[in-house]
Amino acid sequence: MPCSECGGHTVWDDTAASEICTACGTLTDPTQVVLTSNDYSHGHSDFWQPTPPATLKNPRNSWALAGQGQEARDRKNAYTMGNFIISLAVSMNASGLSPRAITLFNQAKAIGYFRWGRRAKVVAGACLSIALRESYRPDSIADISTLLQCSPNLLSRTFISVTSALQIATNSVDPSVFMVTLQGFVTSILQGHQVAQSCGLPATLLKILQPLSLHTVTQTATSLCNVLARICPIDGQSRPSAASTACAVFLLSLEAEARTPLASLGDFAKTLGARLNLGKGVVMAQYKSIQDQVSSLIEKVPWLARYESHRGRAKVAKRTVVARGLKDVIKFNEEIFHNILLPDVELELTPPEASDDDNLNDDGTEATFSTSSRPHKRRKIHHSLDEATRFLLNPLHTHAASRPHRSAPASGSTFSLASYVLSTSALYNISRNPPNRLQLLAAERGGSDEAAIPDEELFTEGELESLLRNDKEAAILQRALGWDRESEEEDTVPKEEVVKSKRRRNAQGRQGQHHETEHLVKKSRLNMDALARFMGQGSESTSDNADEDNGEIDFDDEGALGLLGLGGDFDEEDLEEEGGAWLGDELYQHEDLTSTSMPNAISTHSPSLSQQGDDEEIVLDSWRPPSPSGGGGISFHNRYEEDPG
């Protein structure tokens, strides 16, 4: 009798005491009970049979022990792969299809289609895809390949091979196969005005569709089909066709790309349905069904606004909510699906199976390795010398592909790089320009040195003169670059400045030698001449007698000394009356000492100076600031008196 759920063929099973559908695995009479005895083994399973008892043999004579034979190893691997297929089916929300996938896997192994190893996992994924197609669901090859961590192309080839080996014919029910057709149809509508007028679409709809990227719309529609394929229907209602689902998903993807509902949706649904031989009602019914499913998925995304209606009215329409949140729903579900982890498969492999497993690449091809320990020498494609030659001859020319270099037999004589560059025969084929005179001479005489080609033969008569600038061009270039002005400025340097700079350098040299011998302090950064000129007016009245008493100090120096408290109306007799020591002409012998070391100069004028033999040592007492006298200089009679005690 046919199955009550799917109408498939049923067979009798003694273990279940009922008929079982071969398509969906539904029991015809699930109320039957099978009584068993206590002798029934607890380890009984459809995938694992207890190993029959065997006598222990001597392992030295290659006798197999109990549980170590090939049959026992195959049962263990089959049991492991059965659990793996169950986990894979649960991840795809198709746990009811795991028995059918396990059956297909065992049949493929029975005919010797594959060996244990990495290929067994790919075959298990292909068997689950076949079971999905048989249950009128999309094969989900992309999702299964993501879980198996293999390429979709490898899984597709394995799917075709398994169906061919088992002689199974299935029809694709994946809506994503129609997306390219719908994309091309909409593109023809937007590009051709006659097609748009024949379809009867309004101008407002075409205005919304014109700026949209149809390639992005197709990708969104394909991702939405994968998300919907993971939702297993819980009722036994008739499933819609793949074509109607494709039209509805494409409409939702267009609204998601525009982030607003489309105008005249019914007319557009009628146009798309006519392309796939569908009616407007079928497409709109499927559109509303998928819209409700997406709306329920939006509620599971925490950052999206939900559709809320009060008394049959809502602030935001459901179509608007779905259009704004469709892409976020797809991204949210894709991240969750990619985080699913499958259990590790540990199979017992023989040495040949282990070697085949190691040589298997991700694309399903077997990797071949060389038996020789020394790797083969790769053929040299790019030759640096040829590339350098081409660049020197024509830097702006880009050669597409270099010709293979043919090595010539080695000779006793060696040529230089210049000889190779100028005499190589490949230059005629490489360069677009004809060879010049030097290249022709080098190729004719077999060398480019001075003995083969003299300097007189490098240029033809008048060729070198044509490369040089004449007097008129040189004059124009000098005026443009300003070379004539610079030369005139260098020639008109006054001789007085040259003499002054020479004297200044000589004076600095003598002062530097004197400073090294006397160990004086560093020069000050204070410009005494500028300071004296600035304060010259205030010190004119108090420094009139200074020029008469001491001819070595001019007005500017006296004004500067008066400002710093180092000048004044004093002479040698005043210093002797105060008991001080007169240093003679050494007081103003060096201007650097007076202008740079101000505390030492003041202490030199103070009466507490002592000299000790040849090694003159200046002992400085506590220094007092000079009294604020009215003139530019100071007098020792007006200094502060030290307080006794």
C-alpha positions in Angstrom: 0.0 0.0 0.0 1.2 3.5 -0.7 2.5 5.8 2.1 -0.1 8.1 3.6 2.3 11.0 3.9 4.1 11.1 0.6 2.5 8.4 -1.5 5.7 6.4 -1.8 6.3 2.7 -1.9 6.3 0.8 1.4 8.1 -2.4 2.5 7.6 -4.8 5.5 10.1 -4.7 8.3 10.2 -7.5 10.8 12.0 -5.5 13.5 9.3 -2.8 13.5 6.4 -5.1 12.8 5.0 -2.7 10.3 5.4 -1.4 6.8 7.9 1.4 6.3 7.9 4.0 3.5 11.1 3.8 1.5 11.0 7.6 0.7 10.2 9.3 4.0 10.6 6.4 6.5 7.0 6.8 7.9 5.5 3.7 9.7 2.2 2.6 8.4 1.1 1.2 11.8 3.3 2.8 14.5 1.2 1.3 17.3 2.7 -2.2 17.0 4.9 -3.5 19.8 7.6 -6.1 19.4 8.4 -8.2 22.5 12.0 -9.3 23.0 13.7 -11.7 25.4 16.6 -11.0 27.8 19.0 -12.8 25.5 18.8 -9.8 23.1 22.1 -8.1 23.0 22.2 -4.6 24.3 24.7 -3.6 21.7 22.3 -4.3 18.8 22.2 -1.6 16.2 21.5 -1.2 12.6 25.1 0.0 12.1 26.9 -2.2 14.6 26.8 -5.9 15.0 28.7 -7.7 17.7 31.8 -9.4 16.5 31.4 -13.2 16.5 33.7 -15.0 18.9 37.0 -16.2 17.5 40.0 -18.0 18.8 43.1 -16.0 19.5 45.8 -16.6 17.0 49.5 -16.0 17.0 50.2 -12.5 15.7 53.7 -13.5 14.5 52.1 -15.7 11.8 49.9 -12.7 10.7 46.8 -14.3 12.3 44.1 -11.8 13.1 43.0 -11.5 16.7 39.3 -11.1 17.7 38.0 -7.7 16.5 41.0 -6.9 14.4 40.0 -8.3 11.1 38.9 -6.3 8.0 35.2 -7.1 8.5 35.3 -5.7 12.1 37.2 -2.6 10.9 34.6 -2.0 8.2 31.7 -2.3 10.7 33.4 0.2 13.1 33.9 2.7 10.3 30.4 2.2 9.0 29.1 2.9 12.5 31.2 6.0 12.8 30.1 7.3 9.4 26.4 6.6 10.4 26.7 8.9 13.4 28.4 11.5 11.3 25.6 11.5 8.7 23.0 11.9 11.5 24.9 14.9 12.8 25.1 16.4 9.3 21.4 15.8 8.8 20.5 17.5 12.1 22.6 20.5 11.1 20.7 20.8 7.9 17.4 20.5 9.7 16.7 17.2 8.0 17.0 14.6 10.7 14.2 12.5 9.2 16.3 11.9 6.1 19.3 10.5 7.9 18.2 6.8 7.4 17.9 7.3 3.7 21.3 9.0 3.5 22.9 6.1 5.5 21.3 3.6 3.1 22.7 5.3 0.1 26.1 5.5 1.7 26.2 1.8 2.5 25.1 1.0 -1.1 27.9 3.2 -2.5 30.4 1.4 -0.2 29.1 -2.0 -1.2 29.7 -1.5 -4.9 33.3 -0.4 -4.1 32.8 3.2 -5.2 35.2 4.7 -2.5 37.6 3.8 0.2 37.6 4.9 3.8 39.2 8.3 4.4 38.5 11.9 3.5 36.5 10.8 0.4 34.0 9.0 2.6 32.9 12.3 4.2 32.3 13.9 0.7 30.3 10.8 -0.3 28.2 11.1 2.9 27.4 14.8 2.0 26.5 13.8 -1.5 24.2 11.0 -0.2 22.4 13.6 2.0 22.0 15.9 -1.0 20.3 13.0 -2.9 18.0 12.4 0.0 17.1 16.0 0.1 16.2 16.0 -3.6 14.2 12.8 -3.2 12.1 14.6 -0.5 11.4 17.5 -2.9 13.7 19.9 -1.1 16.7 21.8 -2.4 19.9 19.8 -2.5 21.8 22.5 -0.5 25.2 21.7 -2.0 26.6 25.0 -0.9 25.6 24.6 2.7 26.7 21.0 2.9 30.1 21.9 1.4 30.5 24.6 4.0 29.9 22.1 6.8 32.2 19.6 5.3 34.9 22.3 4.7 35.3 21.3 1.0 34.7 23.1 -2.3 31.2 23.1 -3.8 32.7 21.9 -7.1 34.0 18.7 -5.5 30.7 18.0 -3.8 28.8 18.6 -7.1 31.1 16.2 -9.0 30.7 13.6 -6.2 26.9 14.0 -6.3 26.8 13.3 -10.1 29.2 10.3 -9.7 27.1 8.7 -6.9 23.8 9.2 -8.7 25.4 7.6 -11.8 26.9 4.7 -9.9 23.6 4.0 -8.0 21.5 4.7 -11.1 19.3 7.3 -9.4 17.4 9.9 -11.3 16.4 13.1 -9.5 15.0 16.5 -10.5 16.3 19.7 -9.1 13.8 21.7 -7.0 16.2 24.5 -6.1 14.7 28.0 -6.8 18.2 29.5 -7.2 18.6 27.9 -10.7 16.0 30.4 -12.0 17.7 33.5 -10.7 19.9 34.0 -13.7 17.0 33.7 -16.1 15.0 36.3 -14.1 18.0 38.6 -14.0 18.4 38.6 -17.8 14.7 39.1 -18.3 14.6 42.2 -16.0 17.8 43.5 -17.7 16.1 43.3 -21.1 13.1 45.1 -19.8 15.2 48.0 -18.4 17.4 48.4 -21.5 14.7 48.0 -24.2 11.8 50.5 -24.3 9.8 48.4 -26.7 10.0 45.4 -24.3 8.9 47.6 -21.4 6.0 49.0 -23.4 4.9 45.5 -24.5 5.0 44.3 -20.8 2.8 47.2 -19.8 4.9 48.2 -16.7 4.2 51.7 -15.4 6.9 54.4 -15.5 7.1 54.7 -11.7 8.1 51.1 -11.4 10.8 51.4 -14.1 12.1 54.5 -12.3 12.6 52.5 -9.1 14.2 49.5 -10.9 16.6 51.6 -13.1 19.3 52.5 -10.4 19.3 49.0 -8.8 22.2 46.6 -9.2 20.7 43.4 -10.6 23.8 41.4 -9.8 23.5 42.3 -6.1 19.8 41.4 -6.3 20.6 38.0 -7.7 23.1 37.3 -4.9 20.6 38.4 -2.2 17.9 36.1 -3.8 20.3 33.1 -3.8 21.2 33.7 -0.2 17.6 33.9 0.8 16.9 30.6 -1.0 19.6 29.0 1.1 18.1 30.4 4.3 14.6 29.2 3.4 15.9 25.8 2.5 17.1 25.2 6.1 13.5 25.7 7.3 11.9 22.3 7.3 8.1 22.3 6.7 6.2 20.8 9.7 3.0 20.0 7.8 2.2 17.6 5.1 0.8 20.2 2.7 1.8 20.3 -0.9 5.0 22.1 -1.5 5.0 25.0 -4.0 7.0 24.8 -7.2 10.5 26.0 -7.5 9.6 28.5 -10.2 7.0 30.3 -8.2 9.3 30.4 -5.2 12.0 31.9 -7.4 9.7 34.7 -8.6 8.6 35.6 -5.1 12.1 35.6 -3.8 13.3 37.8 -6.6 10.6 40.3 -5.9 11.5 40.4 -2.2 15.2 40.9 -3.2 14.3 43.8 -5.4 12.4 45.5 -2.5 15.4 44.8 -0.2 17.8 46.4 -2.6 15.5 49.5 -3.0 14.6 49.4 0.8 11.1 50.3 -0.1 8.0 48.4 -1.4 7.7 48.3 -5.2 4.8 50.1 -6.9 2.4 48.1 -9.0 3.7 44.8 -7.5 0.8 42.8 -9.1 1.7 43.8 -12.6 5.4 43.1 -12.1 4.5 39.7 -10.5 2.4 38.9 -13.6 5.3 39.8 -15.9 7.8 37.6 -14.1 5.4 34.8 -13.8 4.7 34.9 -17.5 8.4 34.4 -18.2 8.3 31.1 -16.2 4.8 30.1 -17.4 3.2 31.0 -14.1 0.1 33.0 -13.2 -0.1 36.1 -11.1 -2.1 34.5 -8.3 0.5 31.7 -7.8 3.4 34.2 -7.6 1.6 36.5 -5.2 0.5 33.7 -2.9 4.1 32.5 -2.6 5.2 36.1 -2.1 2.9 36.5 0.9 4.0 33.1 2.3 7.7 33.9 2.2 7.0 37.4 3.5 5.5 36.0 6.6 8.5 33.7 7.1 10.9 36.5 6.8 8.8 38.6 9.2 9.1 35.8 11.8 12.8 35.6 11.2 13.1 39.4 11.8 11.7 38.9 15.3 14.7 36.8 16.2 17.2 39.5 15.2 17.6 41.8 18.2 18.5 45.0 16.5 15.7 45.0 13.9 12.3 46.7 14.3 9.4 44.2 14.5 6.1 44.3 12.8 3.5 45.3 15.4 -0.2 45.8 14.7 -2.9 47.1 17.0 -6.5 46.3 16.1 -5.5 45.4 12.6 -3.5 48.5 12.0 0.2 49.1 12.1 2.4 52.2 12.1 4.8 50.6 9.6 3.5 48.2 6.9 4.8 44.6 6.9 6.2 45.0 3.4 8.3 48.0 4.5 9.6 46.1 7.6 10.6 43.1 5.4 12.2 45.3 2.8 14.4 47.0 5.4 15.4 44.0 7.4 15.8 41.3 4.7 19.6 41.7 4.3 20.2 41.7 8.0 18.2 38.5 8.4 20.3 36.8 5.8 23.6 38.0 7.3 22.4 37.0 10.8 21.4 33.5 9.8 24.6 33.0 7.7 26.8 33.8 10.7 24.9 31.3 12.9 25.1 28.6 10.2 28.9 29.1 9.7 29.5 28.6 13.4 28.1 25.0 13.4 30.7 22.4 14.1 30.5 18.8 13.2 32.1 15.9 15.2 35.5 14.7 14.1 35.6 11.4 12.2 38.2 9.0 13.3 38.4 6.0 11.0 40.6 3.0 11.1 42.6 3.1 7.8 44.9 0.7 6.2 48.3 1.9 4.9 47.1 2.1 1.3 44.0 4.1 2.3 46.1 6.4 4.5 48.4 7.1 1.6 45.5 7.8 -0.7 44.0 10.1 1.9 47.2 12.1 2.1 47.5 12.4 -1.6 43.9 13.7 -2.0 43.6 17.5 -2.6 40.7 19.7 -1.7 39.5 19.7 -5.3 39.3 15.9 -5.4 42.3 15.3 -7.6 45.2 13.1 -6.5 48.5 14.8 -5.8 51.4 13.2 -7.5 54.8 13.4 -5.9 58.2 12.8 -7.5 60.0 9.8 -6.3 63.4 11.5 -6.7 64.7 13.3 -3.7 66.1 16.1 -5.8 63.5 18.4 -7.2 63.3 19.1 -10.9 64.9 22.3 -12.0 62.2 24.8 -13.1 62.5 26.3 -16.5 63.7 29.9 -16.4 61.1 32.2 -18.0 62.3 35.7 -17.1 65.9 36.6 -17.9 67.1 39.7 -16.1 69.8 40.4 -18.7 67.3 40.5 -21.5 64.9 42.7 -19.5 67.7 45.1 -18.6 68.7 45.3 -22.3 65.2 46.1 -23.4 64.8 48.7 -20.7 68.1 50.5 -21.7 67.2 50.5 -25.4 63.6 51.7 -24.9 62.5 52.5 -21.4 59.0 53.5 -22.4 58.3 50.3 -24.2 56.6 47.5 -22.3 57.0 44.0 -23.8 54.1 41.7 -23.2 56.0 38.4 -22.9 59.7 37.6 -23.1 60.8 35.0 -25.6 62.4 31.9 -24.3 66.2 32.2 -24.1 68.2 29.5 -25.9 71.5 28.9 -24.3 74.5 28.9 -26.7 77.5 26.5 -26.2 80.1 28.0 -24.0 83.2 29.4 -25.6 86.7 30.2 -24.4 86.4 33.9 -24.8 84.1 36.0 -22.6 82.4 39.1 -23.6 81.6 42.1 -21.5 78.1 43.4 -20.7 78.4 46.3 -23.1 79.4 44.0 -25.9 76.4 41.8 -25.2 74.0 44.7 -25.0 75.2 46.2 -28.3 75.9 43.0 -30.3 73.0 40.6 -29.3 70.9 39.4 -32.2 67.7 39.5 -30.1 67.7 43.3 -30.1 66.4 43.5 -33.7 63.3 41.5 -32.7 62.7 43.2 -29.3 63.0 46.9 -30.2 60.5 48.5 -32.4 62.9 51.2 -33.5 65.6 50.5 -36.1 69.2 49.9 -34.8 71.4 52.9 -34.5 74.9 53.4 -35.9 76.7 52.1 -32.8 74.6 48.9 -32.8 75.3 48.3 -36.5 79.0 48.8 -36.0 79.2 46.6 -33.0 77.3 43.8 -34.8 79.5 44.1 -37.8 82.9 44.2 -36.1 82.1 41.9 -33.2 82.8 44.2 -30.3 82.2 47.7 -28.9 85.6 48.6 -27.4 87.7 51.4 -28.5 89.9 49.2 -30.7 87.0 48.0 -32.7 85.1 51.3 -32.9 87.2 54.5 -32.6 85.7 57.6 -31.2 85.8 59.3 -34.6 83.4 56.7 -36.1 80.7 56.9 -33.3 79.0 59.9 -35.0 78.5 60.8 -38.6 79.6 64.1 -40.0 77.7 66.9 -38.3 75.7 64.5 -36.0 77.5 65.6 -32.8 77.2 69.3 -33.6 73.4 68.9 -34.1 73.1 67.5 -30.5 74.8 70.5 -28.9 73.2 73.9 -28.3 74.3 76.9 -30.3 75.3 80.3 -28.8 71.8 81.7 -29.2 70.2 78.9 -27.4 72.8 79.0 -24.6 72.2 82.8 -24.1 68.4 82.3 -23.9 68.9 79.4 -21.4 71.3 81.6 -19.3 68.8 84.4 -19.1 65.9 82.0 -18.3 67.8 80.3 -15.5 69.5 83.5 -14.1 73.0 82.3 -14.6 74.2 85.6 -16.0 73.0 87.5 -12.9 74.8 85.2 -10.6 78.1 85.5 -12.5 77.8 89.3 -12.5 77.2 89.4 -8.7 80.2 87.2 -8.1 82.4 89.4 -10.3 81.3 92.7 -8.7 82.1 91.8 -5.1 83.7 95.0 -3.5 87.3 94.6 -2.5 86.7 96.4 0.8 84.4 93.6 2.0 87.1 91.1 1.1 89.7 93.0 3.1 87.4 93.4 6.1 86.4 89.8 6.1 90.1 88.8 5.9 91.0 91.1 8.9 88.1 89.8 10.8 89.2 86.2 10.3 92.8 87.1 11.4 91.5 88.9 14.6 89.3 85.9 15.4 92.3 83.6 15.0 94.5 85.7 17.3 91.7 85.9 19.9 91.1 82.2 19.8 94.8 81.5 20.4 94.9 83.9 23.3 91.7 82.4 24.8 93.3 78.9 24.7 96.4 80.1 26.6 94.6 82.1 29.3 91.7 79.7 29.8 89.1 82.4 29.7 85.4 81.9 29.7 83.2 81.5 26.6 82.1 84.4 24.5 78.8 86.0 25.3 75.9 86.2 22.9 75.3 89.8 23.9 76.0 92.3 21.1 77.9 95.0 23.0 78.1 97.4 20.0 74.3 97.4 19.4 73.7 97.8 23.2 76.2 100.7 23.3 74.5 102.5 20.4 71.1 102.0 22.0 72.3 103.5 25.4 74.8 106.0 23.9 72.6 109.1 24.5 72.2 108.4 28.2 75.9 108.0 28.8 77.3 111.0 26.9 77.2 113.4 29.9 79.0 111.0 32.2 81.7 109.7 29.9 83.3 112.9 28.5 86.5 112.6 30.6 86.9 108.9 29.9 88.3 109.5 26.4 90.9 112.0 27.7 92.2 109.9 30.6 92.4 106.6 28.7 92.8 106.8 25.0 92.3 103.1 24.5 88.5 103.1 25.3 86.2 104.8 22.9 82.8 106.3 23.5 80.8 103.2 22.7 82.9 101.0 24.9 82.6 103.5 27.8 78.9 103.7 27.4 78.5 99.9 27.6 80.8 99.7 30.6 78.8 102.4 32.3 75.5 100.5 31.7 76.9 97.3 33.1 78.5 99.0 36.2 82.0 98.6 35.0 82.8 102.2 33.9 82.9 105.4 35.9 85.0 108.5 37.0 88.0 106.8 38.5 91.7 106.6 37.8 94.7 104.9 39.1 95.1 107.1 42.1 91.6 106.4 43.4 92.4 102.7 43.3 95.6 103.1 45.2 93.8 105.2 48.0 91.3 102.5 48.5 93.9 99.9 48.9 93.1 98.0 45.8 95.5 96.4 43.3 95.9 98.0 39.9 96.3 95.6 37.1 97.6 98.1 34.7 96.8 97.9 31.1 95.4 94.4 31.5 92.1 95.9 32.8 91.0 96.9 29.3 93.4 94.9 27.3 90.8 92.4 26.1 87.3 93.5 25.2 86.0 89.9 25.5 87.0 89.8 29.2 85.1 93.1 29.9 82.0 92.2 27.8 81.5 88.6 28.6 82.6 88.0 32.2 80.7 90.7 34.1 81.0 89.3 37.7 84.8 88.7 37.3 85.3 92.2 36.0 83.5 93.7 39.0 85.5 91.5 41.4 88.7 92.7 39.6 87.9 96.3 40.6 87.0 95.4 44.1 89.7 96.0 46.8 89.7 92.3 47.9 92.1 91.0 45.2 95.3 89.0 45.8 98.1 87.8 43.7 100.2 84.8 44.5 103.4 84.6 42.6 103.5 83.4 39.1 100.2 81.5 39.4 97.9 84.4 39.8 94.8 83.3 41.7 91.9 85.7 42.1 90.0 85.3 45.4 86.5 86.6 45.2 84.8 87.9 48.3 81.1 88.4 48.7 79.9 90.5 45.9 77.8 93.6 46.5 75.7 95.3 43.8 76.8 98.8 42.7 75.1 101.8 44.2 72.5 103.4 41.9 74.5 106.6 41.0 73.2 109.2 38.6 75.8 108.8 35.9 76.5 106.2 33.4 79.5 105.0 35.5 79.9 104.2 39.2 82.4 105.4 41.8 84.0 103.2 44.5 83.3 105.9 47.1 79.6 105.5 46.7 79.5 101.7 47.1 77.6 100.0 49.8 79.5 99.7 53.0 79.7 96.3 54.6 77.9 96.0 57.8 80.2 95.2 60.7 79.9 91.8 62.2 
